[in-house]
Amino acid sequence: MGGGLDIEYRVPANGTVILAERTSGRIVATESLEEGDSFKFAPNYQGCSEVIFSMFAPANAVDTSEFPRVPTNTVFQLYFVPAKVKKE
């Protein structure tokens, strides 16, 4: 992965995807998915802009229509944690 804020990842098995911002240590999003499903995170996708705004906009910002400036040292990391397989 590299560049931009559009992230899409197809999970190889049932499990949980965790998106974190490394510099601040903040968890940005988590989602439990089934094998073959996709995790998506992008400024124009299902409320993601609100998350980005809350992380990077100035504390006194009121205009949510203008996308905040994301610092150049921002590093997003995507983790996948497979679900435990039940033994029979």
MDTraj code that builds the backbone (N, CA, C; nanometers):
import mdtraj as md
import numpy as np

residues = "MET GLY GLY GLY LEU ASP ILE GLU TYR ARG VAL PRO ALA ASN GLY THR VAL ILE LEU ALA GLU ARG THR SER GLY ARG ILE VAL ALA THR GLU SER LEU GLU GLU GLY ASP SER PHE LYS PHE ALA PRO ASN TYR GLN GLY CYS SER GLU VAL ILE PHE SER MET PHE ALA PRO ALA ASN ALA VAL ASP THR SER GLU PHE PRO ARG VAL PRO THR ASN THR VAL PHE GLN LEU TYR PHE VAL PRO ALA LYS VAL LYS LYS GLU".split()
xyz = np.array([
    [0.0839, -0.1181, 0.0000],
    [0.0000, 0.0000, 0.0000],
    [0.0880, 0.1238, 0.0000],
    [0.0324, 0.2315, -0.0461],
    [0.1058, 0.3559, -0.0364],
    [0.0325, 0.4692, -0.1034],
    [0.0388, 0.5846, -0.0442],
    [-0.0169, 0.7057, -0.1012],
    [-0.1685, 0.7138, -0.0907],
    [-0.2174, 0.8309, -0.0594],
    [-0.3608, 0.8544, -0.0560],
    [-0.4282, 0.7997, 0.0685],
    [-0.5558, 0.8300, 0.0791],
    [-0.6333, 0.7849, 0.1940],
    [-0.7345, 0.6780, 0.1570],
    [-0.7346, 0.6318, 0.0341],
    [-0.8272, 0.5261, -0.0061],
    [-0.7644, 0.3909, 0.0249],
    [-0.8283, 0.3172, 0.1137],
    [-0.7771, 0.1869, 0.1553],
    [-0.8843, 0.0832, 0.1283],
    [-0.8463, -0.0246, 0.0634],
    [-0.9372, -0.1370, 0.0440],
    [-0.8569, -0.2650, 0.0602],
    [-0.9116, -0.3579, 0.1400],
    [-0.8409, -0.4819, 0.1692],
    [-0.9417, -0.5957, 0.1734],
    [-0.9186, -0.6979, 0.0926],
    [-1.0041, -0.8169, 0.0934],
    [-0.9450, -0.9169, 0.1925],
    [-1.0273, -0.9606, 0.2889],
    [-0.9766, -1.0485, 0.3935],
    [-0.9654, -1.1927, 0.3438],
    [-0.8573, -1.2604, 0.3827],
    [-0.8342, -1.3969, 0.3360],
    [-0.9126, -1.5029, 0.4142],
    [-0.9681, -1.4645, 0.5288],
    [-1.0419, -1.5575, 0.6148],
    [-1.1317, -1.4750, 0.7060],
    [-1.2179, -1.5408, 0.7818],
    [-1.2978, -1.4695, 0.8813],
    [-1.2039, -1.4048, 0.9825],
    [-1.2362, -1.2825, 1.0237],
    [-1.1519, -1.2158, 1.1215],
    [-1.1868, -1.0689, 1.1370],
    [-1.0967, -0.9970, 1.1996],
    [-1.1170, -0.8550, 1.2285],
    [-1.0059, -0.7724, 1.1657],
    [-1.0456, -0.6635, 1.1015],
    [-0.9514, -0.5672, 1.0446],
    [-0.9442, -0.4491, 1.1408],
    [-0.8228, -0.4044, 1.1670],
    [-0.8004, -0.2893, 1.2540],
    [-0.7163, -0.1881, 1.1773],
    [-0.7672, -0.0662, 1.1651],
    [-0.6927, 0.0419, 1.1012],
    [-0.6479, 0.1378, 1.2103],
    [-0.5173, 0.1605, 1.2183],
    [-0.4616, 0.2475, 1.3214],
    [-0.3759, 0.3559, 1.2571],
    [-0.3614, 0.4673, 1.3273],
    [-0.2712, 0.5736, 1.2839],
    [-0.1488, 0.5632, 1.3740],
    [-0.0349, 0.5302, 1.3152],
    [0.0856, 0.4975, 1.3920],
    [0.1401, 0.6135, 1.4744],
    [0.1425, 0.7333, 1.4209],
    [0.2026, 0.8468, 1.4903],
    [0.1318, 0.8766, 1.6224],
    [-0.0005, 0.8755, 1.6199],
    [-0.0775, 0.9061, 1.7413],
    [-0.1130, 0.7812, 1.8216],
    [-0.1080, 0.6651, 1.7572],
    [-0.1466, 0.5411, 1.8228],
    [-0.2970, 0.5199, 1.8285],
    [-0.3721, 0.6047, 1.7598],
    [-0.5178, 0.5962, 1.7644],
    [-0.5710, 0.4844, 1.6749],
    [-0.6713, 0.4152, 1.7240],
    [-0.7449, 0.3201, 1.6421],
    [-0.8452, 0.4013, 1.5609],
    [-0.8393, 0.3885, 1.4312],
    [-0.9250, 0.4665, 1.3422],
    [-1.0544, 0.3913, 1.3131],
    [-1.0437, 0.2616, 1.2890],
    [-1.1616, 0.1809, 1.2568],
    [-1.1338, 0.0347, 1.2850],
    [-1.2388, -0.0377, 1.3187],
    [-1.2310, -0.1833, 1.3309],
    [-1.3564, -0.2406, 1.2664],
    [-1.3414, -0.3581, 1.2085],
    [-1.4566, -0.4218, 1.1462],
    [-1.4348, -0.5724, 1.1410],
    [-1.5355, -0.6477, 1.1835],
    [-1.5317, -0.7933, 1.1724],
    [-1.5885, -0.8314, 1.0362],
    [-1.5157, -0.9161, 0.9643],
    [-1.5548, -0.9533, 0.8289],
    [-1.5455, -1.1027, 0.8090],
    [-1.6150, -1.1506, 0.7068],
    [-1.6078, -1.2905, 0.6689],
    [-1.5168, -1.3050, 0.5478],
    [-1.4617, -1.4244, 0.5307],
    [-1.3698, -1.4530, 0.4208],
    [-1.4229, -1.3978, 0.2881],
    [-1.3363, -1.3242, 0.2180],
    [-1.3719, -1.2677, 0.0879],
    [-1.4343, -1.1296, 0.0928],
    [-1.4796, -1.0852, 0.2113],
    [-1.5356, -0.9504, 0.2247],
    [-1.4242, -0.8472, 0.2149],
    [-1.4607, -0.7225, 0.1887],
    [-1.3620, -0.6158, 0.1778],
    [-1.3811, -0.5117, 0.2875],
    [-1.2696, -0.4667, 0.3411],
    [-1.2668, -0.3530, 0.4327],
    [-1.2363, -0.2309, 0.3478],
    [-1.3149, -0.1244, 0.3641],
    [-1.2928, -0.0021, 0.2871],
    [-1.2853, 0.1166, 0.3820],
    [-1.1914, 0.2049, 0.3530],
    [-1.1785, 0.3308, 0.4262],
    [-1.1341, 0.4359, 0.3268],
    [-1.2154, 0.5369, 0.3076],
    [-1.1844, 0.6454, 0.2145],
    [-1.2628, 0.7690, 0.2586],
    [-1.2138, 0.8882, 0.2270],
    [-1.2812, 1.0105, 0.2695],
    [-1.4287, 1.0184, 0.2292],
    [-1.4657, 0.9557, 0.1181],
    [-1.6043, 0.9648, 0.0708],
    [-1.6838, 0.8374, 0.0972],
    [-1.6386, 0.7530, 0.1910],
    [-1.7035, 0.6241, 0.2145],
    [-1.7622, 0.6148, 0.3545],
    [-1.8937, 0.5980, 0.3645],
    [-1.9681, 0.5680, 0.4870],
    [-1.9127, 0.6278, 0.6160],
    [-1.9127, 0.7573, 0.6267],
    [-1.8753, 0.8220, 0.7516],
    [-1.7264, 0.8354, 0.7780],
    [-1.6436, 0.7924, 0.6855],
    [-1.4988, 0.8019, 0.7070],
    [-1.4525, 0.9468, 0.7146],
    [-1.5204, 1.0358, 0.6439],
    [-1.4785, 1.1764, 0.6465],
    [-1.4935, 1.2348, 0.7866],
    [-1.5962, 1.1909, 0.8608],
    [-1.6136, 1.2397, 0.9979],
    [-1.4980, 1.1947, 1.0869],
    [-1.4502, 1.0720, 1.0658],
    [-1.3377, 1.0212, 1.1436],
    [-1.2126, 1.1037, 1.1146],
    [-1.1859, 1.1264, 0.9872],
    [-1.0681, 1.2043, 0.9467],
    [-1.0789, 1.3469, 0.9989],
    [-1.1974, 1.4056, 0.9899],
    [-1.2174, 1.5416, 1.0392],
    [-1.1901, 1.5483, 1.1893],
    [-1.2411, 1.4503, 1.2647],
    [-1.2213, 1.4541, 1.4101],
    [-1.0745, 1.4349, 1.4481],
    [-0.9983, 1.3663, 1.3643],
    [-0.8570, 1.3427, 1.3946],
    [-0.7673, 1.4596, 1.3574],
    [-0.7969, 1.5284, 1.2470],
    [-0.7012, 1.6236, 1.1915],
    [-0.7473, 1.7688, 1.1811],
    [-0.8745, 1.7955, 1.1985],
    [-0.9207, 1.9346, 1.1891],
    [-0.8827, 2.0097, 1.3169],
    [-0.8610, 2.1394, 1.3070],
    [-0.8331, 2.2177, 1.4283],
    [-0.9487, 2.2044, 1.5277],
    [-0.9184, 2.2114, 1.6548],
    [-1.0190, 2.1904, 1.7595],
    [-1.1359, 2.2876, 1.7491],
    [-1.1132, 2.4080, 1.7010],
    [-1.2189, 2.5089, 1.6930],
    [-1.2853, 2.5150, 1.5551],
    [-1.2572, 2.4193, 1.4678],
    [-1.3141, 2.4203, 1.3328],
    [-1.4640, 2.3945, 1.3385],
    [-1.5381, 2.4737, 1.2607],
    [-1.6825, 2.4544, 1.2515],
    [-1.7265, 2.4167, 1.1107],
    [-1.6465, 2.4499, 1.0113],
    [-1.6812, 2.4197, 0.8725],
    [-1.6353, 2.2780, 0.8390],
    [-1.7306, 2.1841, 0.8406],
    [-1.6967, 2.0446, 0.8125],
    [-1.6991, 2.0139, 0.6634],
    [-1.7316, 2.1133, 0.5811],
    [-1.7357, 2.0896, 0.4367],
    [-1.5955, 2.0907, 0.3755],
    [-1.5001, 2.1553, 0.4426],
    [-1.3632, 2.1597, 0.3914],
    [-1.2815, 2.0480, 0.4546],
    [-1.2236, 1.9636, 0.3701],
    [-1.1466, 1.8500, 0.4176],
    [-1.0217, 1.8993, 0.4894],
    [-0.9950, 1.8484, 0.6103],
    [-0.8786, 1.8968, 0.6859],
    [-0.7467, 1.8522, 0.6231],
    [-0.6430, 1.9282, 0.6499],
    [-0.5087, 1.8944, 0.6022],
    [-0.4549, 1.7808, 0.6885],
    [-0.4163, 1.6712, 0.6229],
    [-0.3605, 1.5567, 0.6940],
    [-0.2088, 1.5743, 0.6995],
    [-0.1489, 1.5712, 0.8184],
    [-0.0042, 1.5908, 0.8307],
    [0.0751, 1.4914, 0.7458],
    [0.1874, 1.5361, 0.6942],
    [0.2689, 1.4503, 0.6073],
    [0.3317, 1.3335, 0.6818],
    [0.3401, 1.3408, 0.8148],
    [0.3979, 1.2297, 0.8910],
    [0.2931, 1.1276, 0.9349],
    [0.1710, 1.1393, 0.8831],
    [0.0645, 1.0453, 0.9167],
    [0.0907, 0.9118, 0.8493],
    [0.0856, 0.8056, 0.9285],
    [0.1075, 0.6707, 0.8748],
    [-0.0067, 0.5821, 0.9226],
    [-0.0860, 0.5330, 0.8283],
    [-0.1919, 0.4400, 0.8618],
    [-0.1380, 0.2981, 0.8511],
    [-0.1744, 0.2150, 0.9480],
    [-0.1349, 0.0743, 0.9455],
    [-0.2615, -0.0106, 0.9528],
    [-0.2647, -0.1139, 0.8703],
    [-0.3788, -0.2029, 0.8653],
    [-0.3374, -0.3389, 0.9206],
    [-0.4134, -0.3874, 1.0168],
    [-0.3866, -0.5176, 1.0770],
    [-0.5038, -0.6102, 1.0487],
    [-0.4747, -0.7387, 1.0328],
    [-0.5790, -0.8387, 1.0190],
    [-0.5573, -0.9451, 1.1259],
    [-0.6616, -0.9705, 1.2049],
    [-0.6559, -1.0712, 1.3102],
    [-0.7552, -1.1815, 1.2727],
    [-0.7039, -1.2986, 1.2339],
    [-0.7937, -1.4079, 1.1954],
    [-0.8802, -1.4527, 1.3145],
    [-1.0031, -1.4926, 1.2844],
    [-1.0897, -1.5471, 1.3882],
    [-1.0376, -1.6829, 1.4323],
    [-1.0612, -1.7148, 1.5588],
    [-1.0207, -1.8452, 1.6084],
    [-1.1072, -1.9522, 1.5435],
    [-1.0434, -2.0591, 1.5015],
    [-1.1148, -2.1698, 1.4404],
    [-1.1550, -2.2668, 1.5505],
    [-1.2822, -2.3026, 1.5521],
    [-1.3303, -2.3957, 1.6537],
    [-1.2876, -2.5381, 1.6164],
    [-1.2256, -2.6055, 1.7110],
    [-1.1864, -2.7441, 1.6887],
    [-1.3046, -2.8348, 1.7194],
    [-1.3241, -2.9313, 1.6343],
    [-1.4367, -3.0241, 1.6541],
    [-1.3910, -3.1518, 1.7170],
])
top = md.Topology()
chain = top.add_chain()
for i, resn in enumerate(residues, 1):
    res = top.add_residue(resn, chain, resSeq=i)
    for name in ("N", "CA", "C"):
        top.add_atom(name, md.element.get_by_symbol(name[0]), res)
traj = md.Trajectory(xyz[None], top)
